[in-house]
Amino acid sequence: MKGWMYILECADKSYYTGSTNNLELRLLQHEAALGASYTKKRLPVILAYYEEYARIDEAFYRERQVKGWCRQKKDALINGRPDLLPGLAVSYGKR
């Protein structure tokens, strides 16, 4: 079963990272305030980024990885700047 990892930008400009096996349905759920409690309080949301995977477990793994990233690293991913990701992986104290 296919899976997607996605990043939503909320009305307050924060990011929400999730995964699903039906991206279109999940976006409708978020927009109807039937998604995560985090996004319910920050509507409207827009799809900022997504990745498609052959299996849902791969999307879930990627969600867990990206969820732990700082905002700058998520911005680089969303803006198509993978070249910036290694430098943003350095701990805050070493930047």
Steps between C-alpha positions, in 0.01 A plus 500: 500500500636843403574763758572869516696718739371855492560841655217745552545870560245618754333841523744600776791412263597194705558164332322172558665180374298184445468181299206324341397235250250739333638852462192652337265370771736600779524857369120522488486373859748765615309776318170384656654508852485119512877458490749534781414719798807711418362604163141543624615801700706645212267497198520556214789276399672464164704214363858628492683179408454126451694187412347179362617155610426150380401395854331682787763387750766683296291818511451460875875459551565815295235690700678412825830617352373834365283570805817535707658756267535870578291747301795609285561142390131452414511829306796370297311178420182687403693747284685227310841572652636157598851644479430694822384198702844370613600839642172532684551157659783636715403558861397853597812547710728436201326732249 
